[in-house]
Amino acid sequence: MSTGPGGDTTTVAGTATTDPQVGVVGDGTTTRSRATSRWRRLRVPLAIVAALVVIGLLAALPEPRRSALPLAPDNPQPGGARAVAQILGRHGVDVHLVRRFDDVLAADAPGVTVLVVGDRDLGDAQLDALPGLRSDLVLLEAPWAAEAVAGITSAWSGSTAGPRTAQCSDEDALAAGEIVSSGSLAAPPDATVCFPAVEGLPDEGTYVVTEADGRRVAALAGSDLLTNEHLATAGNAALALRVLGRTPELVWYIPSLDDPYGGPGSDEAALTSTMPPWVGPLAWQLLLVVVVAGVWRGRRLGPLVTEHLPVVVRAGEATRGRGRLYRRARAHGHAGAALRAAAATRCAARLGLPRAAAAPEVVTAIAHATGRREDAVEALLYGPPPADDRGLALLARDLDDLESEVHRP
């Protein structure tokens, strides 16, 4: 056996080697073995928590700058509108994509243009609120909204796509010259209609502009002229850029079916409008964490096990202990209630009454058996609680007398 420079004790003849750095404890385990056992026990919950944290962080990150939403300003696909949005941005127009009507109301102001892309997902509350906006409106393939705001209705004649010339006095339409688009709108008497179909009526066209409540309202029958695929066709780009770029701020509103807006008095809309979009997924993830933690801890607790008491406590001792507790707490009311309940139960059993017998039945039976008045029996069994030790002692004596009369043969 030799002792090394670090204090290690080594036995050469095949005996155990003791290293003080291992840290042997009284139960025979070491620090390393305890750490290994703890890691094996906690690695699964830690992995679940780490995965949920990563998912929560990913949900909290900003949304990607590209999407597959049709006619969205961040969609680079042929059916998207990223090209026109980028050109507007280069010319100093701030383009904001919104999916909730509360965001539209927050940005509503003179000098702002609101583009409404389609109205299939618009509810009655949004349609009723659109005429009250102060911003200039551009209604793209939104006939219901156009009719609600400016009385512009859909027209079915000449709805096929094809080259159309301006044939009106609007500056934006004249700058575009000719566009290729589909659909037609019927203009009210005080509106300007442009780009009529070849076979269509003179008061029907794919582009209608008018004034409503002091703001400019422009309606486009077809949405294809804004898409990346058809923006460079004829004068589509010129018309789109001039109509959408009249103000330095453009709110690009694409309605959504899950928009909680329910009108000015909607509490749900007021609550959810102040929440970021990742609050919902994060709340579900937190709920999942709670459920997983509950299952994990519940399994660790295991089933219930019945154990025998190490000491047998006699009934008399338990009764005296309970009485001392009542006395120490000065719980005269609880003690009196216990005495009355026990006396009433014993008397009812003596008189052959069922356990479910009501208080009036017990009072009547006891009064008939003892010859006492019913009001006196009722006051004794169900009267006010005692207020002090003297009252409690008097109540116990009276109950004992009542029981002796009931049990008297």
N, C-alpha and C positions, 0 to 999 in steps of 0.2 A: 504493500500500500504506500502511495506517495502523495504528497501535497504539492499542487502546482502553484505558480505565482499568483494566480487569480483567486486562490482560496478553494479550488476544486479538489475533491477527494476522489482518487481513482484507485480501484482494486484490480490488480492485474490478474488474479487467479480466478477470473470468471464471475466474480460477485458484482452487485449492482454498483453503478456509478451515480453519485449524488452531486447535482449541480445546484448551488444556492440560487442561481438566477432563474431556475425553472419555477420556483415558488410553490412548493408542496404545502397544502393546507391540511387542516385536521381531518377532513373527510376522505383523504386519499387522492383528491383531484389536484390538478395543477392549474395555474393561470391560463396556460395555453389550451388545456382540455376544456376548461369552462368557457373560454372565448369561442372555441370551435362549436361547442354545444349550443351556446347562445346564438351564434351565427346561423346554424342549421335551423334553429327554431324560428328565427326572425327574418330569414331571407325572403320567404314568400310574401309576408305582409309588406316588407320594405319594397319588394319589386312591384307590388300592386300600387303602393303609394307613389313610387317614382313614376310609374306609367301614367297614373292619374294627374300628377303634377305636369308631366310633359304634355299630356292632352290639354290640360287647362292653359298652359302657356301658348300652345298652338292656337287654341280658340281665342285667346286674348290678342293675338297678333293682328295687325291690320289685314283687311281682306286683300286678296291678290289684285293686282292692277289689270289683270285680264279676266274676262268672264265669257261665258257662252250665252248670255242673255240677249235675245234678239233686240236689235236697235239700241243696244247699250253703248255708251261712249267709250267703254273700255274693252269692247269686243272686236278683235281683229279679223274675225271670220267674215265671209261674204255677206251674211245677213246682219252684221254688226254695223256700228256707226263710229268706229274709232277714228277713221280718216277725217271726217268733218269736225270731230271734237278736237283733234290735234291741230288742224288748221285754224280753228277758232282760238285755241290757246296761243298759237304763235302771233295772232293779231291782238292779243291783250284781253281776250274774253275768258273769264273764270268760269269753267264748266263744273257744276256740282251734280253728281248723280244721287238721287234720293228715291227711296221706295215707300216712304210713309208720308201721309198728307200733313202730319204735324210738322215735318221738316219744311214742307212747302209753306205752311203758315208762318213758320219762324223766319224764313227768308223773304217773305212777301213785303215789298216796299216799292215805291215809285222808282223808276230807273232800273228795274230788274225785269228780266224776261223769264217766264215760266213756260217750259215746253212740256205738254202732256202727250205722252206716247201711248195711244190706244185708250179705250175706255171700257173694255170688257170686264176688267176687275175693279172698276169704280163702283162704290156703293152709293146709296141714296144720299148719305150724309156728305160725301165728297162732291157729288153733283150739285147739291144744294149750296155748298160753300164756295164753289168755283166762281159764281157771279160776284161774290163779295171781295175777291182779290183786287189789290191795287196795282199789281204788276201787269205788264203787257203779256198777253197770252198767245202762244202758238199751239194750235190743236192739231196734232198729227194723227190722221186716221181715227178720229174720235168724234163721230157724228152726234152721239148723244150729248156729249159735253158742248159741242158747237151749237146745238139747238138750245141747250139750257142757258148758254152765255149770250149768244148773239142771234138766235133764231135762224141759224144756218142749218139746212136739212140736207139729207142725202138725196142724190138723183141717180137713177139707174140707167139713164141713156148715156151712151158713150163711155162706158166704164172700162173698156179694154185699154191696155197699154199701147201707146204710140206717140209719135212726135206731135207736139202741140205748140202753137205759137201764142205769144202773149195776148194780143188783141185787146189791150186795155191800157189805161193811163197810169197804172201803178209803176213807180220808179224801179222797184225791185224786179218786177216781172219784165219790164223793158230791158233792164240790164242783162237778164238771163236770156232773153230772146226766144229761145225754143227749149222745151224740156221734153223728156220721155217719162211719162208717169201714167198711172191708171186711176180710175175712179172719178166721180163728178159730184159736185155739191151745188145745191140750189141756193142762190143768194137772196137775202131780203132786199127790199127796194132801195135802201140807203147804202148798200154794200157795193164794193168793186169786185167783179168776177173776172178772172184771168184764165188763160189756157183752156178754152172750151174745146170739146171734142169736135172732130170734123163733122160728124153727123149729129152733134148735139145741139141743144137750144142755146141762144145767145146769153141767157141768164144762168147758165150752168157751166161750171168749169172746175178744174182740179185745184184751183187756188182762189180763195175768197178772203178779202181783207175789209175790215170795217172798224168803226169806233163804237165802244160800248162803255158807258159810264166814265168817260174821260180817258180811257186807255185803249191801246191798239190791240185788236184781236185778229189773228190770221189763222185760217184753217186750210189744211192741206188734205186732199182726199186720199192720196196714196202715200204710203211710207217708203216706197221703193226708191224714191229719188235721194234719200238720205243714206242709203246703205253703201257699204264699201264697194259693192259690186257695180252699182249704177251711178255712183257719185260723179264719175268722169264722163258720163254720157251727156252729150249736147250741153245745155246750160243748167243742168241739175245742180252742180256745185255752186254756180253763181247765185241761184235762187236760194239754196239752203244757207249759204254763208251770209247773205244779206238779210234774210228773214231772222236767223238765229243770232246774228252778231250786231244787232242794233243797240244793245246796251252792254256795259262792261261786265255784267254778271248774268249767267244763264243757269237756271235751275232745271236740270234734266229729270223730269218726274216720270218714272215708269210705275204705274200702279201695281199693287201686290194684293193677293187674296188674303194674306194674313195681316193686313194693315188694321191695327186696333182702333182706328179713328171712328168715333161714333157720334160726332157732333160737338158743339161748344160745351155742353154740359156732361160730357162723358168722363166719369172718374177714371175708368180703365185707360182711356187714351191719355189723360193727363199724367197718370202714373207711369205708363210704359214709354211715353215720349221722352222722358228724362233718362231712360236707361240705355246704355250702349247695347249693341246687338249680341254681344257675347255673354250677357248676364244669364239668359235662359240656359244655354248649354252648360255654363259653369255651375248653375244651381242644380241641374240634374247630376252633374259629376259629384258635387258635394253630397247629394242624397245617396248616390251609389257608394261613396266612401263610408257614410254612416252605416249603411246596410252591411257592407263587407266587414266593417269593424265590429258590428254587433254579432254577426255570425261567427267571426273569428274568436271573440271573447266568450261568446256563449259556448262554443265547442271546448274551450279551455276549461270552463267551469265544470263541465261534465254533468252527469245525472245526479239527482238528489240521493243522498245516502242517509238512512235512518240509523242513529246512534243511540245506545242505551246511556242513560244518565249515570254518572259515576257514583252518585249518592241518591238514595231514596228519601224524598221529602214527604213527611206525613201531612195529611190534610189539615190537622189541627195547627201545625206549625205554619203552613201556607196561609191559613185564615188569620192567624195572629199577625203574621208579617204584613198581610194586606191591610189589616186594621191599623198597624203602626204607620204604614205609609199614608193612609187616610188622615190619621191624627196629625202626623208631621206636616202634611199639606193643608190642614184645616179644611178638608173637603167634606164638610158636614152634609152637603146636598148629595154627593155621590154615595156616601155611607148610608144615608137615610134611604136613598133609592134602592140600594142593594138589599137592605133589611126588608123594605116593603115588598120588593119583587119576590124574595124568598118566602116571605110569609104568605103572600097571595097564592104562590104556586103550591105550597104545602096544604093550604086550606082548600084550594080547588081540587087537589088530588084526593083529600080526605072526603070531600062531598061528592066525588064521582064525576066531576066536570072534566070535559076534554081539555087538552092543552091549548087548543085554539079558541077557547071560550073568551068572549069579550068581557071587558071590565064591568059593564052593567049586569051581566049574568052572574059574575063572581060576587058582586056586591049584594045582589038579591038573594043568592043562595046562602051567603054567610049571615045576612040579616035574619033570614028565616030560621037558620040553625041556631043562632045565638039569642034571638029575641031582641036584638038591638034594632034601632032605626037605621034605614038605608043611608040617610045622609050622614049619620055618625060613622058608619062603616066606610063610606066613600071618603070622608075627610081623613080617616085614619090611614087608609091604604093609598089614596091618590091625592092627598092634600098638599099644601105648600111644604117645601123642604125645611128641615130644622136649621136655625141660624147659629147655634152654639153647642157646646158640649152638653149643657143641661137639657136643651131641647132634644138632642140626639138620644140621650139616656132615657128621657121620658117617652120618646117614640118607641124605643126598644122595649121598654116595660109594657106599654100599651099593646104592642103587637104580640108580645108573649102572652098577655092576658087573653087577647082575642083568639090566639091559636089554642090555648087551653080550653076555652069555651067551645070551640069547634070540635076538638078531639074528645070532649067529655062524652061519655057513653049515654 
